[in-house]
Amino acid sequence: MTKNTWKVISKPQDKKNKNWLLYLLSKNRGLTTKNKLQEFLNPKIEQITATKLSDVKKAVNRVSGAINKKEKIIVYSDYDADGICATAIMWETLYDLGANVTPYVPHRLKEGYGLSNDAISTLAKDKVNLIITVDHGVTALKQVEHAKKLKIDVVITDHHVLPQSPPKAHALVHTTSLCGAGVSWLLCWEIVKKLNPSYKKILLDKLELTAIATIADLVPLTGANRAIVKLGLEKIAKTKRPGIRALMNAASINSSIGTYEIGHILAPRINAMGRIEHGLDALRLLCAKSKSQAEKLAQLLTKTNSKRQDLTTKGLEVATSLVNEDQLIGVVAHDSLHEGVIGLVASRLVEAFGKPMIVIAKGQAYSKGSARSIAGFNMVEAIRSHSEFLVDGGGHPMAAGFTIKTQYIESFSQKINSYAQSRISEDLLTPIIYIECELELKDLSHKNWQTIQLFQPFGVTNQAPIFITRNMLVEDVRAVGSLNNHLKLLLNGISAIGFNMGNLKSQMRPGYTLDVVYALDEDKYNGQGSIQLKIKDFKIAES
């Protein structure tokens, strides 16, 4: 039944020790000393500020000089949630420090990704002296040279993988260990430290924006990123920022907010504006001062997100019909695909087909591509290895984007699949579920669930712990949800839910015994608070 490989990491040692599960989960995460465990469970601001950035001193000196001289500064944004949050952090901080600063959010469809020469020329006519990029810039070689000719200095702040020849900006503030907003926040920390140390308290409150971006951009939730999210979620819980409060209200989030609510409910609304409308309205929301303005913009973001969902659904239908299952890297292209949602479509295709996917919104002369990968295959390296077909390209090992001449799509598809032949093995295409340990029925307790919660927030590289219990008796089977697309089981008196597994209902009936792989959860439906299993996989137990 299952196509996944199950790998159990550890065996419980001494269950007589009341903290056995804490020790086991700690060991599995390499938290083998008391100090490592305490640092993980109770992260501090110093874990963030200790992160090293390149060129940070040059950037601080240039920005502080521009503030003192009242030079015109532009914070040049990206249009996704990471870029919008990064811009809000940088613009608000510099403005509060007395800078003559304005944010600039490009329009995805009219201007494209990153710096554009046309925009730089317009800004030069407006006597701009300094451009600070946030969440982009490492591939902007020609644009930085163009700015230099027009007497504009460029400070790049970015976290994407550096190309072989980065642009020769005034300063390139970079690390791949944070998201774009994390780099922006950390540079602001250094600027504030020099110009106005008393502002640090206000900047700490802006960790709420950094946390949203860190979750939205799917960076690993370890080290500094874990500290950002854990501290940022504490700020969000008591936020006074009208935009965040309005967005939560528009999304009907009334309870506590965690990585799920941000990653699946709030961040998509912020992203939606940049995907299919103009990201500037998302920035206006985050920086809104009045409740009424924030509420109006939150409704706009929610409405736009519904439109984005429809485009994604339609795009997925088209793209799925075009997938060639013989390709190691699926490459699909069509002129009906909206470039604002091709990244989302690529992600869904990876989930459905279990291999790297590239989705291209085909244009007449030029086309936009978005790629998503699987663990172990470096997508940005693969794309850059075929730069002869591309106008530009960049990103991360797991996600990348590019522009290509439409006439080269077929050649690019063939070449990148040839490239993959020696790099994508059958093992790489077999998904692995890493299981913490095997639990007995008596271990499925509220106490153990509370132990698991100590390792929150969960996310990339710090997933919610997954367990296995064997020979569980099926007492009831139902398909639930508006489309009957979820599987609801009663296993030895314990409720279990398998999201998007409703089609498997016909394969079992009461009396069957299953080996079940799951995350331990709390069923908050109707305020019961009982233990529930979130099924990840299962198979009929061997008799």
C-alpha positions as CSV (number, residue, x, y, z in Angstrom):
1,M,0.0,0.0,0.0
2,T,2.8,2.4,0.9
3,K,5.4,3.7,-1.6
4,N,7.5,5.2,1.2
5,T,10.5,3.8,3.0
6,W,10.2,3.8,6.8
7,K,13.3,4.3,8.8
8,V,13.2,4.1,12.6
9,I,15.9,6.3,14.2
10,S,16.0,5.0,17.8
11,K,14.7,2.4,20.2
12,P,13.4,3.6,23.6
13,Q,15.9,2.7,26.2
14,D,14.6,3.0,29.7
15,K,10.9,3.9,29.9
16,K,11.1,3.8,33.7
17,N,12.7,7.2,33.5
18,K,9.9,9.7,33.4
19,N,11.8,11.9,30.9
20,W,12.6,9.0,28.5
21,L,10.8,10.6,25.5
22,L,12.5,14.0,26.1
23,Y,16.0,12.3,26.1
24,L,15.1,10.2,23.0
25,L,13.9,13.2,20.9
26,S,16.9,15.2,22.1
27,K,19.4,12.5,21.1
28,N,17.7,12.1,17.7
29,R,18.3,15.8,17.0
30,G,21.9,15.8,18.1
31,L,21.2,17.7,21.4
32,T,23.5,15.5,23.3
33,T,24.6,18.0,26.1
34,K,22.6,19.9,28.6
35,N,23.7,23.2,27.1
36,K,22.7,22.2,23.5
37,L,19.3,21.1,24.8
38,Q,18.7,24.3,26.7
39,E,19.8,26.5,23.8
40,F,17.4,24.6,21.6
41,L,14.4,24.7,23.9
42,N,15.0,28.2,25.2
43,P,16.6,30.2,22.3
44,K,17.9,33.7,23.1
45,I,18.4,36.9,21.0
46,E,22.2,36.3,21.0
47,Q,21.7,33.3,18.7
48,I,20.3,35.6,16.1
49,T,22.8,38.5,16.5
50,A,25.8,36.1,16.4
51,T,25.0,35.3,12.8
52,K,27.7,36.5,10.5
53,L,26.9,38.6,7.4
54,S,29.3,39.6,4.7
55,D,30.2,43.3,4.1
56,V,28.1,44.4,7.1
57,K,30.5,47.1,8.2
58,K,30.6,48.7,4.7
59,A,26.8,48.6,4.6
60,V,26.4,50.2,8.0
61,N,28.8,53.0,7.2
62,R,27.1,53.7,3.8
63,V,23.6,53.7,5.2
64,S,24.5,55.8,8.3
65,G,26.3,58.3,6.0
66,A,23.2,58.5,3.8
67,I,21.0,59.1,6.8
68,N,23.3,61.9,8.2
69,K,23.4,63.6,4.8
70,K,19.7,63.2,4.1
71,E,20.4,61.4,0.9
72,K,17.5,59.8,-0.9
73,I,17.3,56.1,-0.1
74,I,15.2,53.4,-1.8
75,V,14.4,50.1,-0.1
76,Y,13.9,47.9,-3.2
77,S,11.6,45.0,-2.3
78,D,10.9,41.6,-3.6
79,Y,7.1,40.9,-3.9
80,D,6.8,37.7,-1.9
81,A,6.1,37.4,1.9
82,D,9.8,37.3,2.7
83,G,10.6,40.4,0.6
84,I,7.6,42.3,1.9
85,C,8.4,41.6,5.5
86,A,12.1,42.5,4.9
87,T,11.1,45.8,3.3
88,A,8.7,46.7,6.2
89,I,11.6,46.0,8.7
90,M,14.2,48.0,6.7
91,W,11.9,50.9,5.7
92,E,10.4,51.4,9.2
93,T,13.7,51.3,10.9
94,L,15.5,53.7,8.6
95,Y,12.5,56.1,8.6
96,D,12.4,56.1,12.4
97,L,16.2,56.8,12.4
98,G,15.5,60.0,10.4
99,A,16.3,58.7,6.9
100,N,14.9,60.2,3.7
101,V,13.7,56.7,2.7
102,T,11.0,55.3,0.4
103,P,10.0,51.6,-0.3
104,Y,9.8,50.4,-3.9
105,V,7.9,47.2,-4.7
106,P,8.1,46.1,-8.3
107,H,5.1,44.7,-10.1
108,R,5.7,41.1,-10.9
109,L,4.0,41.1,-14.4
110,K,5.0,44.6,-15.5
111,E,8.6,44.8,-14.1
112,G,9.6,41.2,-13.3
113,Y,11.8,40.0,-10.5
114,G,14.5,42.1,-8.8
115,L,16.2,45.2,-9.9
116,S,15.3,46.5,-13.4
117,N,17.3,49.0,-15.4
118,D,14.2,51.0,-16.2
119,A,13.3,51.4,-12.6
120,I,16.9,52.4,-11.7
121,S,16.9,55.1,-14.5
122,T,13.6,56.5,-13.1
123,L,15.0,56.6,-9.6
124,A,18.1,58.4,-10.9
125,K,16.0,61.1,-12.3
126,D,14.4,61.5,-8.9
127,K,17.9,62.1,-7.4
128,V,18.1,58.8,-5.5
129,N,21.6,58.2,-4.1
130,L,21.3,54.8,-2.5
131,I,19.3,51.6,-3.3
132,I,19.1,48.9,-0.6
133,T,17.8,45.6,-2.0
134,V,16.0,43.2,0.3
135,D,15.6,39.5,-0.5
136,H,17.2,39.8,-3.9
137,G,20.2,41.2,-5.8
138,V,22.9,38.6,-6.0
139,T,22.2,38.0,-9.7
140,A,21.8,41.7,-10.6
141,L,25.2,42.2,-12.3
142,K,24.1,44.4,-15.2
143,Q,21.7,46.3,-13.0
144,V,24.3,47.2,-10.4
145,E,26.6,48.4,-13.2
146,H,23.8,50.5,-14.6
147,A,23.2,52.1,-11.2
148,K,26.9,52.9,-10.9
149,K,26.9,54.7,-14.2
150,L,24.0,56.8,-12.9
151,K,25.9,57.6,-9.6
152,I,23.6,55.4,-7.5
153,D,25.2,53.2,-4.8
154,V,23.7,49.7,-4.3
155,V,23.7,47.8,-1.0
156,I,22.5,44.3,-1.6
157,T,20.9,42.3,1.2
158,D,20.1,38.8,0.1
159,H,20.1,35.1,1.1
160,H,19.9,33.3,-2.2
161,V,22.8,31.2,-3.4
162,L,25.6,33.4,-4.8
163,P,26.5,33.0,-8.5
164,Q,30.1,32.4,-9.6
165,S,30.5,36.1,-10.3
166,P,28.3,38.2,-7.9
167,P,27.6,41.9,-8.7
168,K,30.2,44.5,-7.6
169,A,27.8,46.4,-5.3
170,H,29.0,49.0,-2.7
171,A,28.2,46.2,-0.2
172,L,26.9,42.7,-0.5
173,V,25.3,41.8,2.8
174,H,24.7,38.0,2.5
175,T,24.2,34.7,4.3
176,T,22.3,31.6,3.2
177,S,21.5,30.7,6.8
178,L,18.7,33.2,7.2
179,C,15.7,34.3,5.1
180,G,15.7,37.7,3.4
181,A,13.9,39.3,6.3
182,G,16.3,37.8,8.7
183,V,19.2,39.4,6.8
184,S,17.3,42.7,6.7
185,W,16.6,42.6,10.4
186,L,20.2,41.7,11.3
187,L,21.6,44.6,9.2
188,C,19.1,46.9,10.9
189,W,20.3,45.7,14.3
190,E,23.9,46.7,13.3
191,I,22.7,50.1,12.0
192,V,20.7,50.8,15.2
193,K,23.7,49.7,17.3
194,K,25.7,52.4,15.7
195,L,23.2,55.2,15.4
196,N,20.6,54.7,18.2
197,P,21.0,51.8,20.6
198,S,17.8,52.7,22.4
199,Y,15.9,51.7,19.3
200,K,16.9,48.0,19.9
201,K,13.7,47.4,21.9
202,I,11.5,48.5,19.0
203,L,13.5,46.4,16.6
204,L,13.0,43.3,18.9
205,D,9.2,43.8,18.3
206,K,9.9,43.6,14.6
207,L,10.9,39.9,15.1
208,E,7.2,39.3,14.5
209,L,7.7,40.2,10.8
210,T,10.9,38.2,10.7
211,A,9.2,35.2,12.0
212,I,6.4,35.4,9.4
213,A,9.0,35.6,6.7
214,T,11.1,32.8,8.1
215,I,8.2,30.4,8.2
216,A,6.8,31.5,4.8
217,D,10.2,31.1,3.0
218,L,10.6,27.5,4.4
219,V,14.2,28.0,5.7
220,P,15.5,25.4,8.3
221,L,14.1,26.1,11.7
222,T,17.3,25.5,13.6
223,G,19.8,27.8,15.2
224,A,19.2,31.5,14.5
225,N,16.0,30.7,12.5
226,R,14.5,28.7,15.4
227,A,15.3,31.6,17.7
228,I,13.6,34.1,15.3
229,V,10.5,32.0,15.0
230,K,10.2,31.2,18.7
231,L,10.8,34.7,19.9
232,G,8.7,36.2,17.0
233,L,5.7,34.0,17.7
234,E,5.8,35.4,21.3
235,K,5.7,38.9,19.8
236,I,2.8,38.0,17.5
237,A,0.8,36.6,20.4
238,K,0.6,40.1,21.9
239,T,1.1,42.2,18.7
240,K,-0.1,45.7,18.5
241,R,0.5,45.9,14.8
242,P,-2.9,46.7,13.2
243,G,-2.0,44.9,10.0
244,I,-1.2,41.5,11.6
245,R,-4.3,41.8,13.9
246,A,-6.5,42.6,10.9
247,L,-5.1,39.8,8.8
248,M,-5.7,37.3,11.7
249,N,-9.3,38.5,12.1
250,A,-9.9,38.3,8.3
251,A,-8.6,34.7,8.4
252,S,-10.8,33.9,11.4
253,I,-7.7,33.0,13.6
254,N,-9.0,33.4,17.1
255,S,-6.9,30.9,19.0
256,S,-3.1,30.7,19.5
257,I,-1.0,31.2,16.4
258,G,1.8,28.9,15.3
259,T,3.8,27.9,12.3
260,Y,0.8,26.2,10.7
261,E,-1.4,29.3,10.9
262,I,1.3,31.5,9.5
263,G,2.6,29.1,6.8
264,H,-0.9,28.0,5.5
265,I,-3.2,30.9,6.3
266,L,-1.5,34.3,6.8
267,A,1.6,34.0,4.5
268,P,-0.4,32.9,1.5
269,R,-2.5,36.0,1.8
270,I,0.6,38.2,1.9
271,N,2.1,36.3,-1.1
272,A,-1.1,36.5,-3.1
273,M,-0.8,40.2,-3.8
274,G,2.7,39.9,-5.3
275,R,1.7,36.8,-7.3
276,I,-1.3,38.2,-9.2
277,E,-1.8,41.9,-8.2
278,H,0.7,44.3,-6.7
279,G,2.7,43.5,-3.6
280,L,2.6,47.1,-2.5
281,D,-0.8,46.6,-0.9
282,A,0.7,43.8,1.3
283,L,3.4,46.2,2.4
284,R,0.8,48.9,3.2
285,L,-1.1,46.3,5.3
286,L,2.0,45.4,7.4
287,C,2.9,49.0,7.9
288,A,-0.6,50.3,8.5
289,K,-1.1,52.6,11.4
290,S,-4.9,52.7,11.6
291,K,-7.2,49.8,12.4
292,S,-9.7,50.9,9.6
293,Q,-7.0,51.0,6.9
294,A,-5.6,47.6,8.1
295,E,-9.1,46.0,8.0
296,K,-9.7,47.3,4.5
297,L,-6.4,46.0,3.2
298,A,-6.8,42.6,5.0
299,Q,-10.1,42.1,3.2
300,L,-8.3,42.9,-0.1
301,L,-5.6,40.4,0.6
302,T,-8.1,37.7,1.5
303,K,-10.1,38.3,-1.6
304,T,-7.0,38.2,-3.8
305,N,-5.9,35.0,-2.1
306,S,-9.2,33.3,-3.1
307,K,-8.5,34.4,-6.7
308,R,-4.9,33.0,-6.4
309,Q,-6.4,29.6,-5.1
310,D,-8.6,29.4,-8.2
311,L,-5.7,30.1,-10.5
312,T,-3.6,27.5,-8.7
313,T,-6.3,24.8,-9.1
314,K,-6.8,25.5,-12.8
315,G,-3.0,25.7,-13.3
316,L,-2.5,22.3,-11.5
317,E,-5.1,20.7,-13.8
318,V,-3.4,21.9,-16.9
319,A,0.1,21.0,-15.6
320,T,-0.8,17.6,-14.4
321,S,-2.1,16.7,-17.8
322,L,1.2,17.6,-19.4
323,V,3.5,15.7,-17.1
324,N,5.7,13.1,-18.8
325,E,6.2,10.4,-16.2
326,D,9.3,9.1,-18.1
327,Q,11.2,12.3,-17.3
328,L,13.5,12.4,-14.2
329,I,12.8,16.1,-13.9
330,G,9.3,16.9,-15.0
331,V,9.2,19.9,-17.3
332,V,5.8,21.3,-18.3
333,A,5.0,24.5,-20.2
334,H,1.8,26.1,-21.3
335,D,0.6,29.6,-22.3
336,S,-2.4,29.4,-20.0
337,L,-0.3,29.1,-16.8
338,H,-0.1,32.2,-14.7
339,E,3.4,33.1,-13.8
340,G,2.3,34.2,-10.3
341,V,1.3,30.6,-9.3
342,I,3.7,28.4,-11.2
343,G,5.9,27.9,-8.1
344,L,2.8,26.6,-6.2
345,V,1.9,24.3,-9.0
346,A,5.4,23.0,-9.1
347,S,5.3,22.2,-5.4
348,R,2.0,20.3,-5.8
349,L,3.4,18.3,-8.7
350,V,6.5,17.3,-6.6
351,E,4.0,16.0,-3.9
352,A,2.0,14.1,-6.5
353,F,4.8,12.6,-8.6
354,G,7.7,12.4,-6.1
355,K,10.3,14.0,-8.4
356,P,11.7,17.4,-9.2
357,M,9.4,19.5,-11.3
358,I,9.7,22.6,-13.5
359,V,6.6,24.6,-14.5
360,I,6.9,27.2,-17.2
361,A,4.4,30.0,-18.0
362,K,5.0,30.2,-21.7
363,G,5.1,33.6,-23.4
364,Q,5.6,34.6,-27.0
365,A,9.3,35.5,-26.8
366,Y,10.2,34.9,-23.2
367,S,8.8,32.5,-20.6
368,K,9.0,32.4,-16.8
369,G,9.9,29.2,-15.0
370,S,9.7,28.0,-11.4
371,A,11.3,24.8,-10.1
372,R,10.9,22.7,-7.0
373,S,13.1,19.8,-6.0
374,I,13.4,16.8,-3.8
375,A,15.9,16.2,-1.0
376,G,19.3,15.4,-2.4
377,F,19.0,17.2,-5.8
378,N,20.3,20.7,-6.0
379,M,17.9,22.5,-8.3
380,V,19.6,25.9,-8.5
381,E,22.8,24.2,-9.5
382,A,21.0,22.2,-12.2
383,I,19.4,25.3,-13.7
384,R,22.6,27.4,-13.6
385,S,24.4,24.5,-15.3
386,H,22.3,25.2,-18.3
387,S,22.6,29.0,-18.3
388,E,23.2,29.0,-22.1
389,F,19.4,28.7,-22.5
390,L,18.5,31.3,-19.8
391,V,18.1,35.0,-19.5
392,D,18.6,34.8,-15.8
393,G,18.1,32.3,-13.0
394,G,18.7,31.9,-9.2
395,G,17.3,30.5,-6.0
396,H,18.0,27.7,-3.6
397,P,18.8,24.0,-3.8
398,M,15.2,23.2,-3.2
399,A,13.5,26.0,-5.2
400,A,14.6,28.2,-8.1
401,G,13.2,30.5,-10.7
402,F,14.4,31.6,-14.1
403,T,13.5,33.4,-17.4
404,I,14.1,31.6,-20.7
405,K,13.6,32.4,-24.4
406,T,10.5,30.4,-25.4
407,Q,12.3,28.9,-28.4
408,Y,14.7,27.1,-26.0
409,I,12.2,25.4,-23.7
410,E,12.3,22.0,-25.5
411,S,16.2,22.0,-25.7
412,F,16.4,23.0,-22.0
413,S,14.0,20.2,-21.0
414,Q,16.1,17.6,-22.8
415,K,19.5,18.9,-21.5
416,I,18.4,19.2,-17.9
417,N,17.0,15.7,-18.0
418,S,20.3,14.4,-19.4
419,Y,22.0,16.2,-16.6
420,A,19.8,14.4,-14.1
421,Q,20.6,10.9,-15.4
422,S,23.8,10.6,-13.3
423,R,22.5,12.6,-10.3
424,I,19.0,11.3,-9.5
425,S,19.0,7.6,-8.4
426,E,16.0,5.4,-7.7
427,D,16.8,5.7,-4.0
428,L,16.5,9.5,-4.3
429,L,13.1,9.1,-5.8
430,T,11.8,6.9,-3.0
431,P,10.5,9.1,-0.2
432,I,11.8,8.3,3.3
433,I,9.7,8.8,6.4
434,Y,12.0,9.1,9.4
435,I,10.4,7.7,12.5
436,E,11.6,8.7,16.0
437,C,10.8,5.4,17.6
438,E,8.1,2.7,18.1
439,L,5.4,3.6,20.6
440,E,3.1,1.2,22.4
441,L,-0.5,2.0,23.0
442,K,0.1,3.0,26.6
443,D,2.6,5.6,25.3
444,L,-0.1,7.5,23.5
445,S,-0.7,9.9,26.4
446,H,-1.3,13.6,26.9
447,K,1.9,13.7,29.0
448,N,4.0,12.5,26.0
449,W,2.2,15.0,23.8
450,Q,3.2,17.8,26.1
451,T,6.8,16.6,26.0
452,I,6.7,16.8,22.2
453,Q,5.4,20.4,22.3
454,L,8.7,21.4,24.0
455,F,10.3,21.0,20.5
456,Q,8.0,23.5,18.9
457,P,8.0,25.5,16.6
458,F,8.1,22.8,14.0
459,G,9.1,23.4,10.4
460,V,11.8,22.6,7.8
461,T,14.5,20.3,9.4
462,N,12.6,20.4,12.7
463,Q,9.5,18.5,11.7
464,A,6.9,17.4,14.3
465,P,8.1,14.0,15.6
466,I,6.8,11.0,13.8
467,F,6.2,7.6,15.5
468,I,5.0,4.1,14.6
469,T,2.6,1.8,16.5
470,R,2.1,-1.7,15.1
471,N,-1.0,-3.9,15.1
472,M,-3.5,-1.2,15.8
473,L,-7.1,-2.5,15.6
474,V,-9.5,-0.7,13.2
475,E,-12.7,-0.1,15.0
476,D,-14.3,2.4,12.7
477,V,-13.7,3.7,9.2
478,R,-15.1,6.9,7.7
479,A,-14.4,9.4,4.9
480,V,-14.9,13.0,6.1
481,G,-14.6,16.5,4.8
482,S,-16.8,18.4,2.3
483,L,-15.4,16.2,-0.5
484,N,-15.0,13.0,1.6
485,N,-11.3,13.5,0.9
486,H,-10.0,12.8,4.5
487,L,-9.8,9.4,6.2
488,K,-11.1,9.1,9.8
489,L,-10.3,6.0,11.8
490,L,-10.9,4.8,15.3
491,L,-7.9,2.7,16.3
492,N,-8.0,0.9,19.7
493,G,-10.3,3.7,20.9
494,I,-8.0,6.4,19.7
495,S,-9.1,8.9,17.0
496,A,-6.9,9.1,13.9
497,I,-7.1,11.4,10.8
498,G,-5.4,10.9,7.5
499,F,-5.6,14.1,5.5
500,N,-6.2,13.6,1.7
501,M,-6.4,9.8,2.3
502,G,-10.2,9.5,1.8
503,N,-9.7,7.4,-1.3
504,L,-8.1,4.6,0.8
505,K,-11.4,4.0,2.8
506,S,-12.4,1.1,0.5
507,Q,-9.1,-0.7,1.3
508,M,-10.0,-1.4,4.9
509,R,-12.8,-2.2,7.3
510,P,-13.4,-2.7,11.0
511,G,-11.4,-5.7,12.3
512,Y,-8.3,-5.0,10.2
513,T,-5.0,-4.4,12.0
514,L,-2.6,-1.7,10.8
515,D,0.9,-0.6,11.3
516,V,0.4,3.2,11.5
517,V,3.0,6.0,11.1
518,Y,1.8,9.2,12.6
519,A,2.4,12.4,14.5
520,L,0.9,12.7,18.0
521,D,-1.6,15.5,18.1
522,E,-4.4,16.9,20.3
523,D,-7.9,16.8,19.0
524,K,-9.3,20.3,19.8
525,Y,-12.6,19.7,17.9
526,N,-15.5,20.6,20.2
527,G,-13.0,21.5,22.9
528,Q,-12.3,17.8,23.8
529,G,-8.5,18.1,23.9
530,S,-8.1,14.3,23.6
531,I,-5.1,12.6,21.9
532,Q,-5.4,12.2,18.1
533,L,-3.1,10.6,15.6
534,K,-2.3,12.5,12.4
535,I,-1.6,9.6,10.0
536,K,1.4,10.0,7.7
537,D,1.3,6.4,6.3
538,F,0.1,2.9,7.1
539,K,0.0,-0.6,5.9
540,I,-2.0,-3.7,6.7
541,A,-0.2,-5.5,9.5
542,E,1.4,-8.9,8.7
543,S,-0.6,-11.7,10.4
